[in-house]
Amino acid sequence: MMGLYFFFLFGTPYFQEYQLKISNYLKTPSIEAQQSIINSVGMNLKSNEVPYIIDSELSIERTREEVIRNVLIIKKVVEGKIKRSEVDTILNLVPNMELKLVFYSKIKNDFVSITIDEKKNIINCGPVDYCMRNE
């Protein structure tokens, strides 16, 4: 019984901290935080004259679906395919945080989905044929 007592005495704070980390990880980002990111990145796109805009309503909706990370839906405003150089420019404009960026062409016949970590390392990219291209 003494062993069990000491196990719970010293283990409970660890389990509480672990539970808090898990619940924070699974918490959907707030709309205010999402709106702040949308405004910040939107202003960066505009000031750097990148031919893309952010679909804020769809971004907020997709963030709720994704649950654990912010999602930005970025649409091209001119005709043409999504270029690697444009994606790289936008990746440099987003904040250092875990994000999922979904790029759409103007008529939405082409898309690219990229997930980055807090250091802007790409952890997921699709479709594979786009991600493997060297433009």
RALINFEN-V795021 format. One record per run of one state. SS is the DSSP state (H for helix, E for strand, L for the rest). FROM is the first residue (numbers start at 0). LEN is the number of residues. If there is no record, write none. Layout:
ss | from | len
SS | FROM | LEN
SS | FROM | LEN
This chain:
ss | from | len
L | 0 | 1
H | 1 | 24
L | 25 | 5
H | 30 | 17
L | 47 | 4
E | 51 | 3
L | 54 | 1
H | 55 | 11
L | 66 | 3
E | 69 | 7
L | 76 | 7
H | 83 | 10
L | 93 | 5
E | 98 | 6
L | 104 | 6
E | 110 | 6
L | 116 | 5
E | 121 | 5
L | 126 | 1
H | 127 | 5
L | 132 | 3
